[in-house]
Amino acid sequence: MLNAAHASRYHWSHAGKALQESIGEWQLSRVYSVLGRAEPALYHGRRCLEVSREARLASFYLAYAYEAMARASGVAGKRADRNRYLREARKVGEGVRERHARRMLFEDLETIP
């Protein structure tokens, strides 16, 4: 899982644009969070958030960048940060117009311990 996520991120760093970079960083953050590895989860979550903001990606992608940071912060035991990023994810997520995408996001947010 981890090797596949890194390989995907590497591929898209050559073949994609900011959107694919953001998605790849989100994916790495998620995998590291699942593995309980807080430091790399936070690193890739920060990269996802930076890319999403700089590229002014759509609300869906920015909300998922905040989701990555909330999840990684939770893994790191940083409760205040987790709560702050969750609030931001929900706030930005309200701007996601596509109903299915918004529902998926909010369902994912509910899985953050």
C-alpha positions as YAML, in Angstrom:
chain: A
units: angstrom
residues:
- id: 1
  name: MET
  ca: [0.00, 0.00, 0.00]
- id: 2
  name: LEU
  ca: [2.75, 2.42, 0.96]
- id: 3
  name: ASN
  ca: [4.95, 1.56, -2.01]
- id: 4
  name: ALA
  ca: [2.00, 1.90, -4.38]
- id: 5
  name: ALA
  ca: [1.14, 5.33, -2.96]
- id: 6
  name: HIS
  ca: [4.73, 6.52, -3.35]
- id: 7
  name: ALA
  ca: [4.93, 5.12, -6.89]
- id: 8
  name: SER
  ca: [1.69, 6.86, -7.82]
- id: 9
  name: ARG
  ca: [2.90, 10.16, -6.37]
- id: 10
  name: TYR
  ca: [6.18, 9.83, -8.27]
- id: 11
  name: HIS
  ca: [4.39, 9.09, -11.55]
- id: 12
  name: TRP
  ca: [2.05, 12.05, -11.22]
- id: 13
  name: SER
  ca: [4.91, 14.38, -10.30]
- id: 14
  name: HIS
  ca: [6.05, 13.90, -13.91]
- id: 15
  name: ALA
  ca: [2.72, 13.45, -15.68]
- id: 16
  name: GLY
  ca: [0.31, 15.61, -13.73]
- id: 17
  name: LYS
  ca: [-0.36, 19.09, -12.49]
- id: 18
  name: ALA
  ca: [-1.17, 20.63, -9.10]
- id: 19
  name: LEU
  ca: [-4.41, 18.66, -8.79]
- id: 20
  name: GLN
  ca: [-2.64, 15.31, -9.12]
- id: 21
  name: GLU
  ca: [0.13, 16.49, -6.77]
- id: 22
  name: SER
  ca: [-2.47, 17.39, -4.16]
- id: 23
  name: ILE
  ca: [-4.23, 14.05, -4.53]
- id: 24
  name: GLY
  ca: [-0.93, 12.17, -4.32]
- id: 25
  name: GLU
  ca: [0.10, 14.01, -1.16]
- id: 26
  name: TRP
  ca: [-3.34, 13.35, 0.34]
- id: 27
  name: GLN
  ca: [-3.04, 9.67, -0.49]
- id: 28
  name: LEU
  ca: [0.38, 9.42, 1.14]
- id: 29
  name: SER
  ca: [-0.86, 11.22, 4.23]
- id: 30
  name: ARG
  ca: [-3.83, 8.85, 4.47]
- id: 31
  name: VAL
  ca: [-1.70, 5.73, 4.10]
- id: 32
  name: TYR
  ca: [0.77, 6.92, 6.72]
- id: 33
  name: SER
  ca: [-2.14, 7.75, 9.04]
- id: 34
  name: VAL
  ca: [-3.59, 4.28, 8.58]
- id: 35
  name: LEU
  ca: [-0.16, 2.86, 9.42]
- id: 36
  name: GLY
  ca: [0.01, 5.01, 12.56]
- id: 37
  name: ARG
  ca: [3.06, 6.93, 11.33]
- id: 38
  name: ALA
  ca: [2.31, 10.48, 12.43]
- id: 39
  name: GLU
  ca: [5.42, 12.32, 11.25]
- id: 40
  name: PRO
  ca: [5.21, 11.39, 7.56]
- id: 41
  name: ALA
  ca: [1.40, 11.67, 7.67]
- id: 42
  name: LEU
  ca: [1.75, 15.26, 8.88]
- id: 43
  name: TYR
  ca: [4.46, 16.02, 6.32]
- id: 44
  name: HIS
  ca: [2.37, 14.84, 3.37]
- id: 45
  name: GLY
  ca: [-0.78, 16.42, 4.80]
- id: 46
  name: ARG
  ca: [1.04, 19.77, 4.97]
- id: 47
  name: ARG
  ca: [2.24, 19.37, 1.39]
- id: 48
  name: CYS
  ca: [-1.32, 18.56, 0.28]
- id: 49
  name: LEU
  ca: [-2.63, 21.66, 2.02]
- id: 50
  name: GLU
  ca: [0.14, 23.88, 0.59]
- id: 51
  name: VAL
  ca: [-0.41, 22.67, -2.96]
- id: 52
  name: SER
  ca: [-4.20, 22.94, -2.67]
- id: 53
  name: ARG
  ca: [-4.01, 26.50, -1.39]
- id: 54
  name: GLU
  ca: [-1.32, 27.68, -3.82]
- id: 55
  name: ALA
  ca: [-3.14, 26.21, -6.83]
- id: 56
  name: ARG
  ca: [-6.50, 27.45, -5.54]
- id: 57
  name: LEU
  ca: [-8.02, 24.04, -6.06]
- id: 58
  name: ALA
  ca: [-11.75, 23.51, -5.77]
- id: 59
  name: SER
  ca: [-13.39, 23.29, -2.35]
- id: 60
  name: PHE
  ca: [-13.54, 19.49, -2.51]
- id: 61
  name: TYR
  ca: [-9.76, 19.17, -2.75]
- id: 62
  name: LEU
  ca: [-9.04, 21.88, -0.18]
- id: 63
  name: ALA
  ca: [-11.48, 20.27, 2.25]
- id: 64
  name: TYR
  ca: [-9.71, 16.93, 1.79]
- id: 65
  name: ALA
  ca: [-6.38, 18.64, 2.47]
- id: 66
  name: TYR
  ca: [-7.81, 19.76, 5.80]
- id: 67
  name: GLU
  ca: [-9.13, 16.22, 6.31]
- id: 68
  name: ALA
  ca: [-5.59, 14.89, 5.82]
- id: 69
  name: MET
  ca: [-4.23, 17.31, 8.39]
- id: 70
  name: ALA
  ca: [-7.01, 16.48, 10.86]
- id: 71
  name: ARG
  ca: [-6.44, 12.75, 10.52]
- id: 72
  name: ALA
  ca: [-2.65, 13.05, 10.76]
- id: 73
  name: SER
  ca: [-2.95, 15.37, 13.75]
- id: 74
  name: GLY
  ca: [-5.18, 12.81, 15.44]
- id: 75
  name: VAL
  ca: [-2.60, 10.10, 14.83]
- id: 76
  name: ALA
  ca: [0.04, 12.41, 16.32]
- id: 77
  name: GLY
  ca: [-2.08, 12.94, 19.42]
- id: 78
  name: LYS
  ca: [-2.49, 16.65, 18.66]
- id: 79
  name: ARG
  ca: [-6.13, 16.97, 19.66]
- id: 80
  name: ALA
  ca: [-6.38, 20.78, 19.36]
- id: 81
  name: ASP
  ca: [-4.88, 20.71, 15.86]
- id: 82
  name: ARG
  ca: [-7.15, 17.83, 14.88]
- id: 83
  name: ASN
  ca: [-10.21, 19.78, 16.00]
- id: 84
  name: ARG
  ca: [-9.09, 22.96, 14.23]
- id: 85
  name: TYR
  ca: [-8.49, 21.12, 10.94]
- id: 86
  name: LEU
  ca: [-11.80, 19.28, 11.27]
- id: 87
  name: ARG
  ca: [-13.61, 22.62, 11.64]
- id: 88
  name: GLU
  ca: [-11.84, 23.95, 8.55]
- id: 89
  name: ALA
  ca: [-12.64, 20.80, 6.55]
- id: 90
  name: ARG
  ca: [-16.31, 21.09, 7.47]
- id: 91
  name: LYS
  ca: [-16.40, 24.81, 6.73]
- id: 92
  name: VAL
  ca: [-14.77, 24.42, 3.31]
- id: 93
  name: GLY
  ca: [-16.75, 21.23, 2.68]
- id: 94
  name: GLU
  ca: [-20.01, 23.15, 2.90]
- id: 95
  name: GLY
  ca: [-18.94, 24.82, -0.34]
- id: 96
  name: VAL
  ca: [-18.75, 21.52, -2.24]
- id: 97
  name: ARG
  ca: [-21.68, 21.70, -4.61]
- id: 98
  name: GLU
  ca: [-21.80, 18.11, -5.84]
- id: 99
  name: ARG
  ca: [-23.98, 16.30, -3.32]
- id: 100
  name: HIS
  ca: [-22.27, 12.89, -3.60]
- id: 101
  name: ALA
  ca: [-18.81, 14.41, -3.16]
- id: 102
  name: ARG
  ca: [-19.92, 16.46, -0.15]
- id: 103
  name: ARG
  ca: [-21.53, 13.40, 1.45]
- id: 104
  name: MET
  ca: [-18.37, 11.33, 0.88]
- id: 105
  name: LEU
  ca: [-16.23, 14.04, 2.47]
- id: 106
  name: PHE
  ca: [-18.43, 14.38, 5.54]
- id: 107
  name: GLU
  ca: [-18.59, 10.60, 5.94]
- id: 108
  name: ASP
  ca: [-14.78, 10.48, 5.85]
- id: 109
  name: LEU
  ca: [-14.59, 13.24, 8.43]
- id: 110
  name: GLU
  ca: [-16.72, 11.12, 10.77]
- id: 111
  name: THR
  ca: [-14.06, 8.37, 10.70]
- id: 112
  name: ILE
  ca: [-11.35, 10.58, 12.22]
- id: 113
  name: PRO
  ca: [-10.80, 9.45, 15.81]
...
